[in-house]
Amino acid sequence: MNAIDLRNMSEDQLGDELVKLKKEQFNLRFQQATSQLEKTGRIRIVRRDIARIKTIIRQQKIAAASDVKK
């Protein structure tokens, strides 16, 4: 997932994407625990995508708060 694409999404869309990625992360961890996971690198990618989305959401909230103060 690309940061530029994420920045163009609304806060609701980012929230939906975050929920989707958290479900995928849960499923990947479950597969890993039962030794059924084939693509182990996917866990890393999903974890970084979750962090990227959380960062963008936080940046948007900070930007909105600074706009209100002005």
N, CA, C and O atoms as a Tripos MOL2 file, in Angstrom:
@<TRIPOS>MOLECULE
protein
  280   279    70     0     0
PROTEIN
NO_CHARGES

@<TRIPOS>ATOM
      1 N           0.8380   -1.1680    0.0000 N.3       1 MET1
      2 CA          0.0000    0.0000    0.0000 C.3       1 MET1
      3 C           0.8900    1.2400    0.0000 C.2       1 MET1
      4 O           1.9280    1.2840    0.6610 O.2       1 MET1
      5 N           0.4750    2.2040   -0.7270 N.am      2 ASN2
      6 CA          1.2630    3.3980   -0.9530 C.3       2 ASN2
      7 C           0.7830    4.5350   -0.0430 C.2       2 ASN2
      8 O          -0.4210    4.7210    0.1310 O.2       2 ASN2
      9 N           1.7130    5.2880    0.5320 N.am      3 ALA3
     10 CA          1.3430    6.3840    1.4320 C.3       3 ALA3
     11 C           0.5840    7.4810    0.6880 C.2       3 ALA3
     12 O          -0.3040    8.1170    1.2560 O.2       3 ALA3
     13 N           0.9210    7.7000   -0.5540 N.am      4 ILE4
     14 CA          0.2320    8.7240   -1.3420 C.3       4 ILE4
     15 C          -1.2360    8.3420   -1.5400 C.2       4 ILE4
     16 O          -2.1270    9.1840   -1.4230 O.2       4 ILE4
     17 N          -1.4730    7.0750   -1.8370 N.am      5 ASP5
     18 CA         -2.8520    6.6030   -1.9910 C.3       5 ASP5
     19 C          -3.6240    6.7390   -0.6750 C.2       5 ASP5
     20 O          -4.7960    7.1140   -0.6700 O.2       5 ASP5
     21 N          -2.9570    6.4330    0.4290 N.am      6 LEU6
     22 CA         -3.6220    6.5090    1.7290 C.3       6 LEU6
     23 C          -3.9640    7.9510    2.0940 C.2       6 LEU6
     24 O          -5.0180    8.2060    2.6760 O.2       6 LEU6
     25 N          -3.0970    8.8820    1.7630 N.am      7 ARG7
     26 CA         -3.3380   10.2890    2.0950 C.3       7 ARG7
     27 C          -4.5430   10.8480    1.3300 C.2       7 ARG7
     28 O          -5.1620   11.8150    1.7730 O.2       7 ARG7
     29 N          -4.8710   10.2520    0.1990 N.am      8 ASN8
     30 CA         -6.0120   10.7000   -0.5910 C.3       8 ASN8
     31 C          -7.3320   10.1330   -0.0750 C.2       8 ASN8
     32 O          -8.4000   10.5440   -0.5280 O.2       8 ASN8
     33 N          -7.2660    9.1920    0.8670 N.am      9 MET9
     34 CA         -8.4810    8.5850    1.4190 C.3       9 MET9
     35 C          -9.0480    9.4520    2.5410 C.2       9 MET9
     36 O          -8.3280   10.2200    3.1800 O.2       9 MET9
     37 N         -10.3410    9.3130    2.7620 N.am     10 SER10
     38 CA        -10.9750   10.0180    3.8820 C.3      10 SER10
     39 C         -10.6800    9.2490    5.1700 C.2      10 SER10
     40 O         -10.1590    8.1340    5.1450 O.2      10 SER10
     41 N         -11.0260    9.8700    6.2830 N.am     11 GLU11
     42 CA        -10.7710    9.2290    7.5750 C.3      11 GLU11
     43 C         -11.5910    7.9510    7.7350 C.2      11 GLU11
     44 O         -11.1170    6.9840    8.3320 O.2      11 GLU11
     45 N         -12.8070    7.9360    7.2110 N.am     12 ASP12
     46 CA        -13.6470    6.7380    7.2780 C.3      12 ASP12
     47 C         -13.0510    5.6070    6.4510 C.2      12 ASP12
     48 O         -13.0410    4.4530    6.8820 O.2      12 ASP12
     49 N         -12.5590    5.9360    5.2730 N.am     13 GLN13
     50 CA        -11.9410    4.9210    4.4220 C.3      13 GLN13
     51 C         -10.6870    4.3520    5.0720 C.2      13 GLN13
     52 O         -10.4250    3.1520    4.9940 O.2      13 GLN13
     53 N          -9.9170    5.2220    5.7140 N.am     14 LEU14
     54 CA         -8.7230    4.7540    6.4100 C.3      14 LEU14
     55 C          -9.0960    3.8310    7.5630 C.2      14 LEU14
     56 O          -8.4270    2.8260    7.8040 O.2      14 LEU14
     57 N         -10.1560    4.1710    8.2680 N.am     15 GLY15
     58 CA        -10.6200    3.3210    9.3580 C.3      15 GLY15
     59 C         -11.0530    1.9510    8.8680 C.2      15 GLY15
     60 O         -10.7460    0.9350    9.4910 O.2      15 GLY15
     61 N         -11.7650    1.9260    7.7550 N.am     16 ASP16
     62 CA        -12.1990    0.6550    7.1730 C.3      16 ASP16
     63 C         -10.9990   -0.1840    6.7430 C.2      16 ASP16
     64 O         -10.9640   -1.3940    6.9610 O.2      16 ASP16
     65 N         -10.0280    0.4690    6.1340 N.am     17 GLU17
     66 CA         -8.8190   -0.2290    5.6960 C.3      17 GLU17
     67 C          -8.0480   -0.7640    6.9000 C.2      17 GLU17
     68 O          -7.4800   -1.8550    6.8420 O.2      17 GLU17
     69 N          -8.0270   -0.0040    7.9800 N.am     18 LEU18
     70 CA         -7.3430   -0.4290    9.1970 C.3      18 LEU18
     71 C          -7.9990   -1.6790    9.7790 C.2      18 LEU18
     72 O          -7.3110   -2.6150   10.1860 O.2      18 LEU18
     73 N          -9.3190   -1.6890    9.8160 N.am     19 VAL19
     74 CA        -10.0400   -2.8640   10.3230 C.3      19 VAL19
     75 C          -9.7430   -4.0800    9.4540 C.2      19 VAL19
     76 O          -9.5170   -5.1750    9.9680 O.2      19 VAL19
     77 N          -9.7430   -3.8900    8.1540 N.am     20 LYS20
     78 CA         -9.4620   -4.9930    7.2290 C.3      20 LYS20
     79 C          -8.0630   -5.5650    7.4560 C.2      20 LYS20
     80 O          -7.8770   -6.7820    7.4820 O.2      20 LYS20
     81 N          -7.0880   -4.6790    7.6200 N.am     21 LEU21
     82 CA         -5.7150   -5.1260    7.8280 C.3      21 LEU21
     83 C          -5.5350   -5.8100    9.1840 C.2      21 LEU21
     84 O          -4.7560   -6.7570    9.2960 O.2      21 LEU21
     85 N          -6.2380   -5.3480   10.2050 N.am     22 LYS22
     86 CA         -6.1400   -5.9960   11.5160 C.3      22 LYS22
     87 C          -6.7280   -7.4050   11.4700 C.2      22 LYS22
     88 O          -6.2030   -8.3170   12.1090 O.2      22 LYS22
     89 N          -7.8130   -7.5860   10.7180 N.am     23 LYS23
     90 CA         -8.3840   -8.9230   10.5550 C.3      23 LYS23
     91 C          -7.4070   -9.8290    9.8170 C.2      23 LYS23
     92 O          -7.2260  -10.9930   10.1760 O.2      23 LYS23
     93 N          -6.7770   -9.2750    8.7760 N.am     24 GLU24
     94 CA         -5.7920  -10.0640    8.0350 C.3      24 GLU24
     95 C          -4.6110  -10.4270    8.9230 C.2      24 GLU24
     96 O          -4.1020  -11.5450    8.8560 O.2      24 GLU24
     97 N          -4.1750   -9.4910    9.7510 N.am     25 GLN25
     98 CA         -3.0640   -9.7590   10.6560 C.3      25 GLN25
     99 C          -3.4240  -10.8780   11.6330 C.2      25 GLN25
    100 O          -2.6030  -11.7530   11.9070 O.2      25 GLN25
    101 N          -4.6300  -10.8490   12.1490 N.am     26 PHE26
    102 CA         -5.0850  -11.9030   13.0510 C.3      26 PHE26
    103 C          -5.0520  -13.2560   12.3510 C.2      26 PHE26
    104 O          -4.5600  -14.2400   12.9030 O.2      26 PHE26
    105 N          -5.5840  -13.2950   11.1230 N.am     27 ASN27
    106 CA         -5.6050  -14.5490   10.3790 C.3      27 ASN27
    107 C          -4.2010  -15.0510   10.0760 C.2      27 ASN27
    108 O          -3.9440  -16.2530   10.1380 O.2      27 ASN27
    109 N          -3.2930  -14.1400    9.7510 N.am     28 LEU28
    110 CA         -1.9170  -14.5440    9.4790 C.3      28 LEU28
    111 C          -1.2410  -15.1040   10.7320 C.2      28 LEU28
    112 O          -0.5170  -16.0970   10.6620 O.2      28 LEU28
    113 N          -1.4820  -14.4650   11.8680 N.am     29 ARG29
    114 CA         -0.8970  -14.9760   13.1130 C.3      29 ARG29
    115 C          -1.4720  -16.3420   13.4620 C.2      29 ARG29
    116 O          -0.7640  -17.2130   13.9660 O.2      29 ARG29
    117 N          -2.7450  -16.5210   13.1940 N.am     30 PHE30
    118 CA         -3.3840  -17.8130   13.4620 C.3      30 PHE30
    119 C          -2.7840  -18.8880   12.5660 C.2      30 PHE30
    120 O          -2.5010  -19.9960   13.0220 O.2      30 PHE30
    121 N          -2.5910  -18.5610   11.2940 N.am     31 GLN31
    122 CA         -1.9770  -19.5140   10.3680 C.3      31 GLN31
    123 C          -0.5460  -19.8430   10.7790 C.2      31 GLN31
    124 O          -0.1050  -20.9860   10.6580 O.2      31 GLN31
    125 N           0.1730  -18.8370   11.2650 N.am     32 GLN32
    126 CA          1.5490  -19.0660   11.6860 C.3      32 GLN32
    127 C           1.5870  -19.9940   12.9060 C.2      32 GLN32
    128 O           2.4510  -20.8660   12.9990 O.2      32 GLN32
    129 N           0.6610  -19.8050   13.8240 N.am     33 ALA33
    130 CA          0.6270  -20.6310   15.0250 C.3      33 ALA33
    131 C           0.3000  -22.0860   14.7060 C.2      33 ALA33
    132 O           0.7430  -22.9930   15.4110 O.2      33 ALA33
    133 N          -0.4730  -22.3080   13.6490 N.am     34 THR34
    134 CA         -0.8400  -23.6690   13.2690 C.3      34 THR34
    135 C           0.0440  -24.2120   12.1480 C.2      34 THR34
    136 O          -0.2650  -25.2480   11.5580 O.2      34 THR34
    137 N           1.1290  -23.5230   11.8580 N.am     35 SER35
    138 CA          2.1140  -23.9270   10.8320 C.3      35 SER35
    139 C           1.4950  -24.0640    9.4480 C.2      35 SER35
    140 O           1.8780  -24.9520    8.6860 O.2      35 SER35
    141 N           0.5440  -23.1960    9.1120 N.am     36 GLN36
    142 CA         -0.0840  -23.2270    7.8000 C.3      36 GLN36
    143 C           0.2850  -22.0120    6.9590 C.2      36 GLN36
    144 O          -0.1750  -21.8810    5.8250 O.2      36 GLN36
    145 N           1.1040  -21.1310    7.5000 N.am     37 LEU37
    146 CA          1.4570  -19.9030    6.8090 C.3      37 LEU37
    147 C           2.5390  -20.1740    5.7700 C.2      37 LEU37
    148 O           3.5970  -20.7140    6.0910 O.2      37 LEU37
    149 N           2.2620  -19.7930    4.5130 N.am     38 GLU38
    150 CA          3.2230  -20.0200    3.4420 C.3      38 GLU38
    151 C           4.0660  -18.7850    3.1680 C.2      38 GLU38
    152 O           5.2730  -18.8920    2.9490 O.2      38 GLU38
    153 N           3.4370  -17.6110    3.1770 N.am     39 LYS39
    154 CA          4.1550  -16.3700    2.8860 C.3      39 LYS39
    155 C           4.4000  -15.6220    4.1930 C.2      39 LYS39
    156 O           3.5820  -14.8000    4.6060 O.2      39 LYS39
    157 N           5.5100  -15.9040    4.8320 N.am     40 THR40
    158 CA          5.7960  -15.3070    6.1320 C.3      40 THR40
    159 C           6.0650  -13.8110    6.0200 C.2      40 THR40
    160 O           5.8510  -13.0820    6.9890 O.2      40 THR40
    161 N           6.5200  -13.3420    4.8880 N.am     41 GLY41
    162 CA          6.7960  -11.9270    4.6950 C.3      41 GLY41
    163 C           5.5480  -11.0670    4.7030 C.2      41 GLY41
    164 O           5.6280   -9.8560    4.9070 O.2      41 GLY41
    165 N           4.4100  -11.6730    4.4850 N.am     42 ARG42
    166 CA          3.1440  -10.9230    4.4680 C.3      42 ARG42
    167 C           2.8380  -10.3120    5.8370 C.2      42 ARG42
    168 O           2.2340   -9.2420    5.9190 O.2      42 ARG42
    169 N           3.2540  -10.9920    6.9110 N.am     43 ILE43
    170 CA          3.0280  -10.4600    8.2610 C.3      43 ILE43
    171 C           3.7130   -9.1120    8.4020 C.2      43 ILE43
    172 O           3.1280   -8.1680    8.9320 O.2      43 ILE43
    173 N           4.9290   -9.0180    7.9390 N.am     44 ARG44
    174 CA          5.7010   -7.7740    8.0230 C.3      44 ARG44
    175 C           5.0460   -6.6550    7.2180 C.2      44 ARG44
    176 O           4.9600   -5.5160    7.6790 O.2      44 ARG44
    177 N           4.5920   -6.9840    6.0280 N.am     45 ILE45
    178 CA          3.9600   -5.9860    5.1650 C.3      45 ILE45
    179 C           2.6750   -5.4610    5.7930 C.2      45 ILE45
    180 O           2.4290   -4.2550    5.7930 O.2      45 ILE45
    181 N           1.8630   -6.3570    6.3240 N.am     46 VAL46
    182 CA          0.5980   -5.9600    6.9460 C.3      46 VAL46
    183 C           0.8620   -5.0950    8.1690 C.2      46 VAL46
    184 O           0.1900   -4.0850    8.3780 O.2      46 VAL46
    185 N           1.8420   -5.4930    8.9770 N.am     47 ARG47
    186 CA          2.1650   -4.7200   10.1760 C.3      47 ARG47
    187 C           2.6020   -3.3020    9.8220 C.2      47 ARG47
    188 O           2.2170   -2.3460   10.4950 O.2      47 ARG47
    189 N           3.3950   -3.1660    8.7840 N.am     48 ARG48
    190 CA          3.8530   -1.8400    8.3560 C.3      48 ARG48
    191 C           2.7150   -1.0200    7.7470 C.2      48 ARG48
    192 O           2.6630    0.1960    7.9350 O.2      48 ARG48
    193 N           1.8090   -1.6680    7.0240 N.am     49 ASP49
    194 CA          0.6520   -0.9610    6.4810 C.3      49 ASP49
    195 C          -0.2380   -0.4290    7.5990 C.2      49 ASP49
    196 O          -0.7640    0.6800    7.5040 O.2      49 ASP49
    197 N          -0.4070   -1.2220    8.6580 N.am     50 ILE50
    198 CA         -1.2000   -0.7750    9.8090 C.3      50 ILE50
    199 C          -0.5450    0.4540   10.4300 C.2      50 ILE50
    200 O          -1.2270    1.4330   10.7350 O.2      50 ILE50
    201 N           0.7510    0.4100   10.6170 N.am     51 ALA51
    202 CA          1.4700    1.5490   11.1950 C.3      51 ALA51
    203 C           1.3660    2.7770   10.2960 C.2      51 ALA51
    204 O           1.2160    3.8980   10.7810 O.2      51 ALA51
    205 N           1.4470    2.5600    8.9940 N.am     52 ARG52
    206 CA          1.3540    3.6670    8.0350 C.3      52 ARG52
    207 C          -0.0110    4.3450    8.1260 C.2      52 ARG52
    208 O          -0.0980    5.5730    8.1210 O.2      52 ARG52
    209 N          -1.0720    3.5480    8.2090 N.am     53 ILE53
    210 CA         -2.4210    4.0970    8.2970 C.3      53 ILE53
    211 C          -2.6020    4.8550    9.6110 C.2      53 ILE53
    212 O          -3.1590    5.9530    9.6230 O.2      53 ILE53
    213 N          -2.1370    4.2790   10.7050 N.am     54 LYS54
    214 CA         -2.2610    4.9580   11.9960 C.3      54 LYS54
    215 C          -1.5080    6.2840   11.9960 C.2      54 LYS54
    216 O          -1.9790    7.2670   12.5690 O.2      54 LYS54
    217 N          -0.3580    6.3170   11.3650 N.am     55 THR55
    218 CA          0.4300    7.5480   11.2890 C.3      55 THR55
    219 C          -0.3160    8.6130   10.5020 C.2      55 THR55
    220 O          -0.3660    9.7700   10.9190 O.2      55 THR55
    221 N          -0.8900    8.2420    9.3850 N.am     56 ILE56
    222 CA         -1.6080    9.2000    8.5470 C.3      56 ILE56
    223 C          -2.8530    9.7170    9.2640 C.2      56 ILE56
    224 O          -3.1620   10.9060    9.1860 O.2      56 ILE56
    225 N          -3.5680    8.8360    9.9600 N.am     57 ILE57
    226 CA         -4.7420    9.2660   10.7250 C.3      57 ILE57
    227 C          -4.3230   10.2860   11.7780 C.2      57 ILE57
    228 O          -4.9870   11.3070   11.9580 O.2      57 ILE57
    229 N          -3.2270   10.0120   12.4700 N.am     58 ARG58
    230 CA         -2.7450   10.9230   13.5120 C.3      58 ARG58
    231 C          -2.3220   12.2640   12.9080 C.2      58 ARG58
    232 O          -2.6070   13.3160   13.4810 O.2      58 ARG58
    233 N          -1.6540   12.2350   11.7750 N.am     59 GLN59
    234 CA         -1.2360   13.4770   11.1220 C.3      59 GLN59
    235 C          -2.4400   14.3110   10.7040 C.2      59 GLN59
    236 O          -2.4230   15.5360   10.8200 O.2      59 GLN59
    237 N          -3.4830   13.6480   10.2190 N.am     60 GLN60
    238 CA         -4.6860   14.3640    9.8230 C.3      60 GLN60
    239 C          -5.3720   15.0050   11.0230 C.2      60 GLN60
    240 O          -5.8930   16.1160   10.9190 O.2      60 GLN60
    241 N          -5.3750   14.3140   12.1630 N.am     61 LYS61
    242 CA         -5.9820   14.8770   13.3680 C.3      61 LYS61
    243 C          -5.1960   16.0800   13.8610 C.2      61 LYS61
    244 O          -5.7830   17.0750   14.2870 O.2      61 LYS61
    245 N          -3.8790   15.9960   13.8060 N.am     62 ILE62
    246 CA         -3.0410   17.1190   14.2380 C.3      62 ILE62
    247 C          -3.2510   18.3160   13.3170 C.2      62 ILE62
    248 O          -3.3500   19.4500   13.7860 O.2      62 ILE62
    249 N          -3.3210   18.0700   12.0110 N.am     63 ALA63
    250 CA         -3.5370   19.1430   11.0530 C.3      63 ALA63
    251 C          -4.8980   19.8070   11.2640 C.2      63 ALA63
    252 O          -5.0270   21.0270   11.1630 O.2      63 ALA63
    253 N          -5.9100   18.9880   11.5580 N.am     64 ALA64
    254 CA         -7.2530   19.5380   11.8030 C.3      64 ALA64
    255 C          -7.2720   20.3710   13.0810 C.2      64 ALA64
    256 O          -7.9390   21.4040   13.1410 O.2      64 ALA64
    257 N          -6.5530   19.9310   14.0860 N.am     65 ALA65
    258 CA         -6.5080   20.6710   15.3490 C.3      65 ALA65
    259 C          -5.7790   21.9860   15.1870 C.2      65 ALA65
    260 O          -6.1630   22.9890   15.7900 O.2      65 ALA65
    261 N          -4.7270   21.9940   14.3780 N.am     66 SER66
    262 CA         -3.9890   23.2530   14.1810 C.3      66 SER66
    263 C          -4.7960   24.2320   13.3260 C.2      66 SER66
    264 O          -4.6570   25.4450   13.4790 O.2      66 SER66
    265 N          -5.6310   23.7170   12.4360 N.am     67 ASP67
    266 CA         -6.5030   24.5940   11.6380 C.3      67 ASP67
    267 C          -7.5650   25.2510   12.5010 C.2      67 ASP67
    268 O          -7.9480   26.3940   12.2530 O.2      67 ASP67
    269 N          -8.0350   24.5510   13.4970 N.am     68 VAL68
    270 CA         -9.0600   25.0830   14.3920 C.3      68 VAL68
    271 C          -8.4880   26.2130   15.2400 C.2      68 VAL68
    272 O          -9.1760   27.1960   15.5160 O.2      68 VAL68
    273 N          -7.2310   26.0750   15.6530 N.am     69 LYS69
    274 CA         -6.6050   27.0990   16.4910 C.3      69 LYS69
    275 C          -6.3560   28.3940   15.7480 C.2      69 LYS69
    276 O          -6.3180   29.4620   16.3600 O.2      69 LYS69
    277 N          -6.1870   28.3180   14.4540 N.am     70 LYS70
    278 CA         -5.8820   29.5230   13.6640 C.3      70 LYS70
    279 C          -7.0610   30.3560   13.4240 C.2      70 LYS70
    280 O          -6.9590   31.3980   12.7770 O.2      70 LYS70
@<TRIPOS>BOND
     1     1     2 1
     2     2     3 1
     3     3     4 2
     4     3     5 am
     5     5     6 1
     6     6     7 1
     7     7     8 2
     8     7     9 am
     9     9    10 1
    10    10    11 1
    11    11    12 2
    12    11    13 am
    13    13    14 1
    14    14    15 1
    15    15    16 2
    16    15    17 am
    17    17    18 1
    18    18    19 1
    19    19    20 2
    20    19    21 am
    21    21    22 1
    22    22    23 1
    23    23    24 2
    24    23    25 am
    25    25    26 1
    26    26    27 1
    27    27    28 2
    28    27    29 am
    29    29    30 1
    30    30    31 1
    31    31    32 2
    32    31    33 am
    33    33    34 1
    34    34    35 1
    35    35    36 2
    36    35    37 am
    37    37    38 1
    38    38    39 1
    39    39    40 2
    40    39    41 am
    41    41    42 1
    42    42    43 1
    43    43    44 2
    44    43    45 am
    45    45    46 1
    46    46    47 1
    47    47    48 2
    48    47    49 am
    49    49    50 1
    50    50    51 1
    51    51    52 2
    52    51    53 am
    53    53    54 1
    54    54    55 1
    55    55    56 2
    56    55    57 am
    57    57    58 1
    58    58    59 1
    59    59    60 2
    60    59    61 am
    61    61    62 1
    62    62    63 1
    63    63    64 2
    64    63    65 am
    65    65    66 1
    66    66    67 1
    67    67    68 2
    68    67    69 am
    69    69    70 1
    70    70    71 1
    71    71    72 2
    72    71    73 am
    73    73    74 1
    74    74    75 1
    75    75    76 2
    76    75    77 am
    77    77    78 1
    78    78    79 1
    79    79    80 2
    80    79    81 am
    81    81    82 1
    82    82    83 1
    83    83    84 2
    84    83    85 am
    85    85    86 1
    86    86    87 1
    87    87    88 2
    88    87    89 am
    89    89    90 1
    90    90    91 1
    91    91    92 2
    92    91    93 am
    93    93    94 1
    94    94    95 1
    95    95    96 2
    96    95    97 am
    97    97    98 1
    98    98    99 1
    99    99   100 2
   100    99   101 am
   101   101   102 1
   102   102   103 1
   103   103   104 2
   104   103   105 am
   105   105   106 1
   106   106   107 1
   107   107   108 2
   108   107   109 am
   109   109   110 1
   110   110   111 1
   111   111   112 2
   112   111   113 am
   113   113   114 1
   114   114   115 1
   115   115   116 2
   116   115   117 am
   117   117   118 1
   118   118   119 1
   119   119   120 2
   120   119   121 am
   121   121   122 1
   122   122   123 1
   123   123   124 2
   124   123   125 am
   125   125   126 1
   126   126   127 1
   127   127   128 2
   128   127   129 am
   129   129   130 1
   130   130   131 1
   131   131   132 2
   132   131   133 am
   133   133   134 1
   134   134   135 1
   135   135   136 2
   136   135   137 am
   137   137   138 1
   138   138   139 1
   139   139   140 2
   140   139   141 am
   141   141   142 1
   142   142   143 1
   143   143   144 2
   144   143   145 am
   145   145   146 1
   146   146   147 1
   147   147   148 2
   148   147   149 am
   149   149   150 1
   150   150   151 1
   151   151   152 2
   152   151   153 am
   153   153   154 1
   154   154   155 1
   155   155   156 2
   156   155   157 am
   157   157   158 1
   158   158   159 1
   159   159   160 2
   160   159   161 am
   161   161   162 1
   162   162   163 1
   163   163   164 2
   164   163   165 am
   165   165   166 1
   166   166   167 1
   167   167   168 2
   168   167   169 am
   169   169   170 1
   170   170   171 1
   171   171   172 2
   172   171   173 am
   173   173   174 1
   174   174   175 1
   175   175   176 2
   176   175   177 am
   177   177   178 1
   178   178   179 1
   179   179   180 2
   180   179   181 am
   181   181   182 1
   182   182   183 1
   183   183   184 2
   184   183   185 am
   185   185   186 1
   186   186   187 1
   187   187   188 2
   188   187   189 am
   189   189   190 1
   190   190   191 1
   191   191   192 2
   192   191   193 am
   193   193   194 1
   194   194   195 1
   195   195   196 2
   196   195   197 am
   197   197   198 1
   198   198   199 1
   199   199   200 2
   200   199   201 am
   201   201   202 1
   202   202   203 1
   203   203   204 2
   204   203   205 am
   205   205   206 1
   206   206   207 1
   207   207   208 2
   208   207   209 am
   209   209   210 1
   210   210   211 1
   211   211   212 2
   212   211   213 am
   213   213   214 1
   214   214   215 1
   215   215   216 2
   216   215   217 am
   217   217   218 1
   218   218   219 1
   219   219   220 2
   220   219   221 am
   221   221   222 1
   222   222   223 1
   223   223   224 2
   224   223   225 am
   225   225   226 1
   226   226   227 1
   227   227   228 2
   228   227   229 am
   229   229   230 1
   230   230   231 1
   231   231   232 2
   232   231   233 am
   233   233   234 1
   234   234   235 1
   235   235   236 2
   236   235   237 am
   237   237   238 1
   238   238   239 1
   239   239   240 2
   240   239   241 am
   241   241   242 1
   242   242   243 1
   243   243   244 2
   244   243   245 am
   245   245   246 1
   246   246   247 1
   247   247   248 2
   248   247   249 am
   249   249   250 1
   250   250   251 1
   251   251   252 2
   252   251   253 am
   253   253   254 1
   254   254   255 1
   255   255   256 2
   256   255   257 am
   257   257   258 1
   258   258   259 1
   259   259   260 2
   260   259   261 am
   261   261   262 1
   262   262   263 1
   263   263   264 2
   264   263   265 am
   265   265   266 1
   266   266   267 1
   267   267   268 2
   268   267   269 am
   269   269   270 1
   270   270   271 1
   271   271   272 2
   272   271   273 am
   273   273   274 1
   274   274   275 1
   275   275   276 2
   276   275   277 am
   277   277   278 1
   278   278   279 1
   279   279   280 2
@<TRIPOS>SUBSTRUCTURE
     1 MET1         2 RESIDUE 1 A MET
     2 ASN2         6 RESIDUE 1 A ASN
     3 ALA3        10 RESIDUE 1 A ALA
     4 ILE4        14 RESIDUE 1 A ILE
     5 ASP5        18 RESIDUE 1 A ASP
     6 LEU6        22 RESIDUE 1 A LEU
     7 ARG7        26 RESIDUE 1 A ARG
     8 ASN8        30 RESIDUE 1 A ASN
     9 MET9        34 RESIDUE 1 A MET
    10 SER10       38 RESIDUE 1 A SER
    11 GLU11       42 RESIDUE 1 A GLU
    12 ASP12       46 RESIDUE 1 A ASP
    13 GLN13       50 RESIDUE 1 A GLN
    14 LEU14       54 RESIDUE 1 A LEU
    15 GLY15       58 RESIDUE 1 A GLY
    16 ASP16       62 RESIDUE 1 A ASP
    17 GLU17       66 RESIDUE 1 A GLU
    18 LEU18       70 RESIDUE 1 A LEU
    19 VAL19       74 RESIDUE 1 A VAL
    20 LYS20       78 RESIDUE 1 A LYS
    21 LEU21       82 RESIDUE 1 A LEU
    22 LYS22       86 RESIDUE 1 A LYS
    23 LYS23       90 RESIDUE 1 A LYS
    24 GLU24       94 RESIDUE 1 A GLU
    25 GLN25       98 RESIDUE 1 A GLN
    26 PHE26      102 RESIDUE 1 A PHE
    27 ASN27      106 RESIDUE 1 A ASN
    28 LEU28      110 RESIDUE 1 A LEU
    29 ARG29      114 RESIDUE 1 A ARG
    30 PHE30      118 RESIDUE 1 A PHE
    31 GLN31      122 RESIDUE 1 A GLN
    32 GLN32      126 RESIDUE 1 A GLN
    33 ALA33      130 RESIDUE 1 A ALA
    34 THR34      134 RESIDUE 1 A THR
    35 SER35      138 RESIDUE 1 A SER
    36 GLN36      142 RESIDUE 1 A GLN
    37 LEU37      146 RESIDUE 1 A LEU
    38 GLU38      150 RESIDUE 1 A GLU
    39 LYS39      154 RESIDUE 1 A LYS
    40 THR40      158 RESIDUE 1 A THR
    41 GLY41      162 RESIDUE 1 A GLY
    42 ARG42      166 RESIDUE 1 A ARG
    43 ILE43      170 RESIDUE 1 A ILE
    44 ARG44      174 RESIDUE 1 A ARG
    45 ILE45      178 RESIDUE 1 A ILE
    46 VAL46      182 RESIDUE 1 A VAL
    47 ARG47      186 RESIDUE 1 A ARG
    48 ARG48      190 RESIDUE 1 A ARG
    49 ASP49      194 RESIDUE 1 A ASP
    50 ILE50      198 RESIDUE 1 A ILE
    51 ALA51      202 RESIDUE 1 A ALA
    52 ARG52      206 RESIDUE 1 A ARG
    53 ILE53      210 RESIDUE 1 A ILE
    54 LYS54      214 RESIDUE 1 A LYS
    55 THR55      218 RESIDUE 1 A THR
    56 ILE56      222 RESIDUE 1 A ILE
    57 ILE57      226 RESIDUE 1 A ILE
    58 ARG58      230 RESIDUE 1 A ARG
    59 GLN59      234 RESIDUE 1 A GLN
    60 GLN60      238 RESIDUE 1 A GLN
    61 LYS61      242 RESIDUE 1 A LYS
    62 ILE62      246 RESIDUE 1 A ILE
    63 ALA63      250 RESIDUE 1 A ALA
    64 ALA64      254 RESIDUE 1 A ALA
    65 ALA65      258 RESIDUE 1 A ALA
    66 SER66      262 RESIDUE 1 A SER
    67 ASP67      266 RESIDUE 1 A ASP
    68 VAL68      270 RESIDUE 1 A VAL
    69 LYS69      274 RESIDUE 1 A LYS
    70 LYS70      278 RESIDUE 1 A LYS
